[in-house]
Amino acid sequence: MLDKVLVFIDAGFLSKVSKRFGEGEYIKFKITDFVNNICSKGGYDCEKVFYYTAPPYHPNNPSKNEIYRKERYDFFKNLLVKDGIVVREGRCQRLKIDGRSVYRQKEVDSLMIIDMMSVLVDYPDIKKVILVSSDSDFVPVIEKLSRKGVKTILYTYFSRKRDVDFSWSNDLIRSVWRYVKLERGDFDG
């Protein structure tokens, strides 16, 4: 019998990995195929998928492009929900830096941490979780889950070069029960 797992996906991280494997272009893939691939590779049965993202910035008086981006996002989100994926949304912050607009996700990691801690109460029979991320901010929750008997399997991507987007985190790697480096084939349908 396969171990049941919950899968927690950092959408921003997964998007960057997709672009890396697509050599500068985002790979078109289905989240359900991706989850099925990583779960079958590890010998796990997925109980539920949690997807963490932020909708595109949408001001009070949006431009046609901002309206279009929001409509595309809503369509994508609805597809995920139809597939039974829990979509948790932070927010998108716009900053003006040197005359340019810079966008940053806010509150997304906090939502992931809250939901990961909720595993102990909401899913008491789950003893393993999969985290798709590279963020060392998750180390405290991973360690807490471990002390309570829940093992974390990290699916991540890193570069041995000084690569800001894909750096190696010793603390994150040490905190998990097991880690797996994502591959291009993990995105295939």
C-alpha positions as CSV (number, residue, x, y, z in Angstrom):
1,M,0.0,0.0,0.0
2,L,1.3,3.4,-0.9
3,D,1.9,6.1,1.7
4,K,-0.7,8.9,1.5
5,V,0.8,12.4,1.3
6,L,-0.3,16.0,1.1
7,V,1.4,18.1,-1.6
8,F,2.2,21.8,-0.9
9,I,3.3,23.7,-4.0
10,D,5.0,27.1,-4.0
11,A,3.6,28.3,-7.4
12,G,6.2,31.1,-7.8
13,F,9.1,28.6,-7.3
14,L,7.5,26.0,-9.7
15,S,7.0,28.7,-12.3
16,K,10.7,29.7,-12.2
17,V,11.8,26.0,-12.5
18,S,9.4,25.6,-15.5
19,K,11.1,28.6,-17.1
20,R,14.6,27.2,-16.4
21,F,13.7,23.8,-18.0
22,G,12.0,25.6,-20.9
23,E,15.3,27.6,-21.5
24,G,13.7,30.9,-20.9
25,E,10.1,30.0,-21.9
26,Y,7.6,28.6,-19.5
27,I,6.7,24.9,-20.0
28,K,3.1,24.3,-20.6
29,F,2.0,21.6,-18.1
30,K,-0.9,20.5,-15.9
31,I,-0.4,20.7,-12.2
32,T,-2.2,17.3,-11.8
33,D,0.3,15.7,-14.2
34,F,3.2,17.2,-12.3
35,V,1.8,16.0,-9.0
36,N,1.1,12.5,-10.4
37,N,4.7,12.3,-11.7
38,I,6.4,13.3,-8.5
39,C,4.1,11.1,-6.4
40,S,4.5,8.0,-8.6
41,K,8.3,8.6,-8.7
42,G,8.4,8.5,-4.9
43,G,5.8,5.7,-4.5
44,Y,3.2,8.0,-2.8
45,D,-0.6,8.3,-3.1
46,C,-1.7,12.0,-3.1
47,E,-4.5,12.7,-0.7
48,K,-4.8,16.5,-1.5
49,V,-2.8,19.2,-3.3
50,F,-2.4,22.8,-2.0
51,Y,-1.3,25.4,-4.5
52,Y,0.0,28.8,-3.2
53,T,0.1,31.8,-5.4
54,A,-0.9,35.4,-5.7
55,P,-3.3,36.8,-8.3
56,P,-1.9,39.4,-10.6
57,Y,-1.8,43.0,-9.5
58,H,-5.2,44.6,-10.1
59,P,-5.6,48.3,-9.3
60,N,-8.9,50.2,-8.9
61,N,-8.7,51.4,-12.5
62,P,-7.1,48.5,-14.3
63,S,-5.7,48.8,-17.8
64,K,-6.9,46.4,-20.5
65,N,-3.8,44.3,-20.0
66,E,-4.4,44.1,-16.3
67,I,-8.0,43.0,-16.9
68,Y,-6.8,40.4,-19.4
69,R,-4.2,39.0,-17.0
70,K,-6.7,38.8,-14.2
71,E,-9.2,37.0,-16.5
72,R,-6.5,34.5,-17.5
73,Y,-5.5,34.0,-13.9
74,D,-9.2,33.4,-12.8
75,F,-9.6,30.9,-15.7
76,F,-6.5,29.0,-14.6
77,K,-7.5,29.1,-10.9
78,N,-10.9,27.7,-11.8
79,L,-9.3,24.8,-13.7
80,L,-7.2,24.0,-10.6
81,V,-10.3,24.1,-8.3
82,K,-12.2,21.8,-10.7
83,D,-9.3,19.3,-10.5
84,G,-9.8,19.3,-6.7
85,I,-6.7,21.4,-5.9
86,V,-6.9,23.8,-3.0
87,V,-5.8,27.2,-4.2
88,R,-4.5,29.6,-1.5
89,E,-3.9,33.2,-2.5
90,G,-1.7,35.8,-1.0
91,R,-1.6,39.2,-2.7
92,C,0.5,41.0,-5.3
93,Q,2.2,44.1,-4.2
94,R,3.4,46.8,-6.7
95,L,6.4,48.9,-5.9
96,K,7.9,51.8,-7.9
97,I,11.7,51.4,-7.9
98,D,13.7,53.7,-10.1
99,G,10.6,54.6,-12.1
100,R,9.8,51.0,-12.8
101,S,7.0,48.9,-11.4
102,V,8.2,45.8,-9.5
103,Y,5.8,43.2,-8.4
104,R,6.2,40.9,-5.3
105,Q,4.1,38.2,-3.8
106,K,3.1,38.8,-0.2
107,E,1.6,36.5,2.5
108,V,2.0,33.3,0.3
109,D,4.7,31.7,2.6
110,S,2.7,32.5,5.7
111,L,-0.4,30.7,4.2
112,M,1.8,27.6,3.4
113,I,3.2,27.5,6.9
114,I,-0.2,27.8,8.5
115,D,-1.6,25.0,6.3
116,M,1.5,22.8,7.0
117,M,1.0,23.2,10.7
118,S,-2.7,22.3,10.3
119,V,-1.7,18.9,9.0
120,L,-1.4,17.7,12.6
121,V,-5.0,18.5,13.3
122,D,-6.8,18.3,10.0
123,Y,-5.0,15.2,8.6
124,P,-3.9,13.2,11.7
125,D,-3.4,10.0,9.6
126,I,-0.9,11.7,7.2
127,K,2.7,10.9,8.2
128,K,4.4,12.4,5.1
129,V,4.1,15.6,3.2
130,I,5.6,16.8,-0.1
131,L,6.9,20.4,-0.3
132,V,7.7,21.8,-3.7
133,S,9.9,24.8,-2.9
134,S,13.4,26.0,-2.2
135,D,12.7,28.5,0.6
136,S,14.5,28.0,3.9
137,D,11.7,30.0,5.6
138,F,10.0,26.6,5.8
139,V,12.7,25.0,8.1
140,P,10.9,25.8,11.4
141,V,7.6,24.2,10.3
142,I,9.4,21.2,8.8
143,E,11.3,20.6,12.0
144,K,8.1,21.0,14.1
145,L,6.3,18.5,11.9
146,S,9.2,16.1,12.2
147,R,9.1,16.3,16.0
148,K,5.4,15.4,15.7
149,G,6.0,12.4,13.5
150,V,5.3,13.9,10.0
151,K,8.2,13.5,7.5
152,T,8.7,16.1,4.8
153,I,9.9,15.2,1.3
154,L,11.3,18.2,-0.5
155,Y,11.0,18.4,-4.3
156,T,13.3,21.2,-5.2
157,Y,15.7,22.5,-7.8
158,F,19.1,24.1,-7.2
159,S,22.2,25.0,-9.1
160,R,25.7,24.6,-7.8
161,K,26.6,27.9,-9.5
162,R,26.0,31.2,-7.8
163,D,22.5,31.3,-9.1
164,V,20.2,33.6,-7.1
165,D,17.0,31.9,-8.3
166,F,18.2,28.4,-7.5
167,S,20.7,28.4,-4.7
168,W,21.3,25.5,-2.4
169,S,20.1,25.9,1.2
170,N,22.0,23.6,3.6
171,D,19.4,24.4,6.4
172,L,16.5,23.4,4.2
173,I,18.1,20.2,2.9
174,R,19.2,19.2,6.5
175,S,15.6,19.8,7.8
176,V,13.8,17.4,5.5
177,W,13.5,13.6,5.7
178,R,14.4,13.3,2.0
179,Y,14.9,15.6,-0.9
180,V,14.5,15.0,-4.6
181,K,15.9,17.3,-7.3
182,L,13.2,18.2,-9.9
183,E,13.8,17.1,-13.5
184,R,12.4,18.2,-16.8
185,G,10.4,15.0,-17.1
186,D,8.5,15.8,-13.9
187,F,6.5,18.3,-16.0
188,D,5.4,15.9,-18.8
189,G,1.8,14.8,-19.3
